[in-house]
Structures are given as structure tokens and as C-alpha cells.
Amino acid sequence: MEGGIAEGNGGMREEAPQIPGFLGRGSFVSVLARTGNDLAGYVCDRHGSGLLLEVRDPSGDPHGYEFLPWSSIERVSAEG
């Protein structure tokens, strides 16, 4: 590795998100909670204590709001 970028992979994509954009208000994300629940929806807000989502069901219809403490979140992913 040279300068923190692995050789041969071309480095990180220029459009790779940063946390403020990745978890910014209005970003669509999928969340795997430690309870085993998969949730998908739009980020309403993020705070030092957790993430507030407008949850969508598989058809895309709104299904209410969920607050997830950071300690309950195993993984957050977004298309990109």
C-alpha cells in the first residue's frame, strides 16, 4: 500500500459518500438491526444516540417512523 491506497484497485471511487451525505436527511438506506430485523426507509435525522427512519414496506409504501439506537444497528447500506 502506498499513501493509504491499495495498489492495483485504482483507489476509492471519487463519488464514494461521506457520512453526512450517506446518512443525510432524505437518503434511502437499508438497516440490519441486531434484533435480526431488516428495515428500509428514508433518513429523517441522525443524532449522537441513533437514527430516525421513515420506514417503507417492500412495496415502497410508508410504514411509520422508527428510532434505532446506534447500539441496535449492525449494518447500514445504501445503493450507490
Backbone as JSON Lines, residues from 0, in Angstrom:
{"i":0,"aa":"M","n":[0.84,-1.18,0.0],"ca":[0.0,0.0,0.0],"c":[0.88,1.23,0.0]}
{"i":1,"aa":"E","n":[0.46,2.2,-0.77],"ca":[1.2,3.44,-0.83],"c":[0.24,4.59,-0.58]}
{"i":2,"aa":"G","n":[0.52,5.42,0.41],"ca":[-0.32,6.55,0.71],"c":[-1.72,6.17,1.16]}
{"i":3,"aa":"G","n":[-1.9,4.96,1.69],"ca":[-3.19,4.54,2.2],"c":[-4.13,3.97,1.14]}
{"i":4,"aa":"I","n":[-3.66,3.84,-0.11],"ca":[-4.49,3.28,-1.17],"c":[-3.83,2.0,-1.67]}
{"i":5,"aa":"A","n":[-4.59,0.91,-1.7],"ca":[-4.05,-0.37,-2.16],"c":[-3.72,-0.27,-3.64]}
{"i":6,"aa":"E","n":[-2.56,-0.78,-4.02],"ca":[-2.16,-0.77,-5.43],"c":[-3.03,-1.74,-6.22]}
{"i":7,"aa":"G","n":[-3.29,-1.4,-7.46],"ca":[-4.0,-2.31,-8.35],"c":[-5.51,-2.16,-8.35]}
{"i":8,"aa":"N","n":[-6.08,-1.48,-7.34],"ca":[-7.53,-1.36,-7.33],"c":[-7.99,0.02,-7.8]}
{"i":9,"aa":"G","n":[-7.04,0.89,-8.13],"ca":[-7.39,2.2,-8.64],"c":[-7.83,3.17,-7.56]}
{"i":10,"aa":"G","n":[-7.8,2.76,-6.31],"ca":[-8.2,3.64,-5.22],"c":[-9.71,3.71,-5.07]}
{"i":11,"aa":"M","n":[-10.12,4.55,-4.18],"ca":[-11.53,4.72,-3.87],"c":[-12.2,5.54,-4.98]}
{"i":12,"aa":"R","n":[-13.45,5.2,-5.27],"ca":[-14.21,5.95,-6.26],"c":[-14.39,7.39,-5.79]}
{"i":13,"aa":"E","n":[-14.33,8.33,-6.73],"ca":[-14.5,9.74,-6.39],"c":[-15.85,10.04,-5.78]}
{"i":14,"aa":"E","n":[-16.89,9.33,-6.21],"ca":[-18.23,9.59,-5.72],"c":[-18.56,8.84,-4.43]}
{"i":15,"aa":"A","n":[-17.56,8.18,-3.83],"ca":[-17.8,7.47,-2.57],"c":[-18.34,8.45,-1.53]}
{"i":16,"aa":"P","n":[-19.42,8.07,-0.83],"ca":[-20.05,9.02,0.09],"c":[-19.24,9.23,1.36]}
{"i":17,"aa":"Q","n":[-19.52,10.34,2.0],"ca":[-19.04,10.62,3.34],"c":[-20.24,10.47,4.26]}
{"i":18,"aa":"I","n":[-20.01,10.32,5.55],"ca":[-21.09,10.09,6.5],"c":[-22.2,11.13,6.39]}
{"i":19,"aa":"P","n":[-21.91,12.44,6.35],"ca":[-23.01,13.41,6.26],"c":[-23.93,13.18,5.05]}
{"i":20,"aa":"G","n":[-23.38,12.8,3.91],"ca":[-24.2,12.53,2.74],"c":[-24.86,11.16,2.78]}
{"i":21,"aa":"F","n":[-24.12,10.19,3.26],"ca":[-24.61,8.8,3.32],"c":[-25.81,8.69,4.26]}
{"i":22,"aa":"L","n":[-25.73,9.37,5.39],"ca":[-26.8,9.33,6.38],"c":[-27.53,10.66,6.46]}
{"i":23,"aa":"G","n":[-27.46,11.46,5.41],"ca":[-28.14,12.75,5.39],"c":[-29.64,12.6,5.27]}
{"i":24,"aa":"R","n":[-30.35,13.62,5.7],"ca":[-31.81,13.64,5.62],"c":[-32.25,13.37,4.19]}
{"i":25,"aa":"G","n":[-33.17,12.42,4.01],"ca":[-33.69,12.08,2.7],"c":[-32.95,10.96,2.0]}
{"i":26,"aa":"S","n":[-31.85,10.48,2.57],"ca":[-31.12,9.35,1.98],"c":[-31.9,8.06,2.2]}
{"i":27,"aa":"F","n":[-32.0,7.23,1.16],"ca":[-32.68,5.95,1.3],"c":[-31.65,4.91,1.72]}
{"i":28,"aa":"V","n":[-31.89,4.23,2.84],"ca":[-30.95,3.26,3.39],"c":[-31.67,1.98,3.79]}
{"i":29,"aa":"S","n":[-30.91,0.91,3.87],"ca":[-31.37,-0.35,4.44],"c":[-30.58,-0.58,5.71]}
{"i":30,"aa":"V","n":[-31.27,-0.99,6.75],"ca":[-30.64,-1.16,8.06],"c":[-30.88,-2.58,8.55]}
{"i":31,"aa":"L","n":[-29.81,-3.22,8.99],"ca":[-29.92,-4.52,9.65],"c":[-29.71,-4.27,11.13]}
{"i":32,"aa":"A","n":[-30.76,-4.49,11.91],"ca":[-30.68,-4.29,13.36],"c":[-30.2,-5.58,14.02]}
{"i":33,"aa":"R","n":[-29.62,-5.44,15.18],"ca":[-29.1,-6.6,15.93],"c":[-30.22,-7.58,16.3]}
{"i":34,"aa":"T","n":[-31.44,-7.12,16.29],"ca":[-32.58,-8.0,16.59],"c":[-32.9,-8.92,15.41]}
{"i":35,"aa":"G","n":[-32.23,-8.69,14.26],"ca":[-32.47,-9.5,13.08],"c":[-33.47,-8.88,12.12]}
{"i":36,"aa":"N","n":[-34.03,-7.74,12.5],"ca":[-34.99,-7.05,11.63],"c":[-34.27,-6.27,10.54]}
{"i":37,"aa":"D","n":[-34.75,-6.4,9.33],"ca":[-34.27,-5.57,8.23],"c":[-35.29,-4.46,8.03]}
{"i":38,"aa":"L","n":[-34.82,-3.24,7.99],"ca":[-35.67,-2.08,7.74],"c":[-35.11,-1.31,6.56]}
{"i":39,"aa":"A","n":[-35.98,-0.69,5.81],"ca":[-35.56,0.17,4.71],"c":[-36.39,1.43,4.79]}
{"i":40,"aa":"G","n":[-35.78,2.55,4.48],"ca":[-36.54,3.79,4.5],"c":[-35.64,4.99,4.32]}
{"i":41,"aa":"Y","n":[-36.24,6.14,4.51],"ca":[-35.56,7.41,4.34],"c":[-35.09,7.95,5.68]}
{"i":42,"aa":"V","n":[-33.86,8.43,5.71],"ca":[-33.31,9.03,6.92],"c":[-34.04,10.34,7.19]}
{"i":43,"aa":"C","n":[-34.64,10.45,8.37],"ca":[-35.26,11.7,8.8],"c":[-34.23,12.54,9.55]}
{"i":44,"aa":"D","n":[-33.46,11.86,10.4],"ca":[-32.47,12.55,11.21],"c":[-31.48,11.54,11.77]}
{"i":45,"aa":"R","n":[-30.31,12.02,12.09],"ca":[-29.32,11.21,12.81],"c":[-28.83,12.05,13.96]}
{"i":46,"aa":"H","n":[-28.51,11.39,15.03],"ca":[-28.17,12.07,16.27],"c":[-27.1,11.24,16.96]}
{"i":47,"aa":"G","n":[-26.49,11.78,17.95],"ca":[-25.48,11.05,18.7],"c":[-26.0,9.76,19.3]}
{"i":48,"aa":"S","n":[-27.32,9.69,19.51],"ca":[-27.89,8.49,20.13],"c":[-28.48,7.5,19.14]}
{"i":49,"aa":"G","n":[-28.7,7.9,17.87],"ca":[-29.26,6.94,16.94],"c":[-29.74,7.54,15.63]}
{"i":50,"aa":"L","n":[-30.54,6.76,14.94],"ca":[-31.0,7.08,13.59],"c":[-32.53,7.03,13.55]}
{"i":51,"aa":"L","n":[-33.15,8.07,12.98],"ca":[-34.6,8.11,12.83],"c":[-34.94,7.89,11.37]}
{"i":52,"aa":"L","n":[-35.73,6.85,11.1],"ca":[-36.11,6.49,9.73],"c":[-37.6,6.62,9.5]}
{"i":53,"aa":"E","n":[-37.97,7.04,8.29],"ca":[-39.33,6.87,7.82],"c":[-39.32,5.53,7.11]}
{"i":54,"aa":"V","n":[-39.86,4.51,7.74],"ca":[-39.77,3.13,7.26],"c":[-40.72,2.91,6.09]}
{"i":55,"aa":"R","n":[-40.24,2.17,5.1],"ca":[-41.05,1.8,3.93],"c":[-41.19,0.29,3.89]}
{"i":56,"aa":"D","n":[-42.37,-0.18,3.51],"ca":[-42.56,-1.62,3.35],"c":[-41.99,-2.03,1.98]}
{"i":57,"aa":"P","n":[-41.94,-3.33,1.68],"ca":[-41.34,-3.77,0.41],"c":[-41.97,-3.16,-0.84]}
{"i":58,"aa":"S","n":[-43.24,-2.75,-0.77],"ca":[-43.87,-2.13,-1.94],"c":[-43.52,-0.65,-2.07]}
{"i":59,"aa":"G","n":[-42.85,-0.1,-1.03],"ca":[-42.46,1.3,-1.06],"c":[-43.4,2.23,-0.31]}
{"i":60,"aa":"D","n":[-44.48,1.66,0.24],"ca":[-45.44,2.49,0.98],"c":[-44.89,2.84,2.37]}
{"i":61,"aa":"P","n":[-45.16,4.06,2.84],"ca":[-44.71,4.46,4.19],"c":[-45.32,3.55,5.24]}
{"i":62,"aa":"H","n":[-44.54,3.25,6.26],"ca":[-45.0,2.34,7.32],"c":[-44.69,2.93,8.7]}
{"i":63,"aa":"G","n":[-44.63,4.24,8.8],"ca":[-44.37,4.87,10.09],"c":[-42.91,5.23,10.27]}
{"i":64,"aa":"Y","n":[-42.58,5.57,11.5],"ca":[-41.23,6.01,11.84],"c":[-40.63,5.07,12.87]}
{"i":65,"aa":"E","n":[-39.33,4.88,12.78],"ca":[-38.61,4.03,13.74],"c":[-37.36,4.77,14.18]}
{"i":66,"aa":"F","n":[-37.14,4.8,15.49],"ca":[-35.88,5.31,16.02],"c":[-35.03,4.11,16.39]}
{"i":67,"aa":"L","n":[-33.82,4.06,15.87],"ca":[-32.91,2.95,16.16],"c":[-31.68,3.48,16.87]}
{"i":68,"aa":"P","n":[-31.48,3.1,18.13],"ca":[-30.24,3.49,18.81],"c":[-29.04,2.88,18.07]}
{"i":69,"aa":"W","n":[-27.93,3.6,18.03],"ca":[-26.75,3.1,17.33],"c":[-26.36,1.71,17.83]}
{"i":70,"aa":"S","n":[-26.56,1.44,19.13],"ca":[-26.16,0.14,19.67],"c":[-27.01,-1.0,19.12]}
{"i":71,"aa":"S","n":[-28.16,-0.69,18.51],"ca":[-29.02,-1.74,17.96],"c":[-28.78,-1.97,16.47]}
{"i":72,"aa":"I","n":[-27.92,-1.15,15.86],"ca":[-27.68,-1.24,14.42],"c":[-26.43,-2.04,14.13]}
{"i":73,"aa":"E","n":[-26.6,-3.07,13.31],"ca":[-25.47,-3.9,12.92],"c":[-24.84,-3.39,11.62]}
{"i":74,"aa":"R","n":[-25.71,-2.98,10.66],"ca":[-25.18,-2.53,9.36],"c":[-26.18,-1.56,8.72]}
{"i":75,"aa":"V","n":[-25.64,-0.56,8.05],"ca":[-26.45,0.37,7.24],"c":[-25.87,0.35,5.83]}
{"i":76,"aa":"S","n":[-26.73,0.18,4.84],"ca":[-26.25,0.18,3.46],"c":[-27.15,1.05,2.6]}
{"i":77,"aa":"A","n":[-26.56,1.55,1.51],"ca":[-27.29,2.38,0.56],"c":[-26.78,2.04,-0.82]}
{"i":78,"aa":"E","n":[-27.65,2.14,-1.8],"ca":[-27.22,1.89,-3.18],"c":[-26.35,3.05,-3.62]}
{"i":79,"aa":"G","n":[-25.45,2.76,-4.5],"ca":[-24.61,3.85,-4.97],"c":[-23.63,3.34,-5.87]}
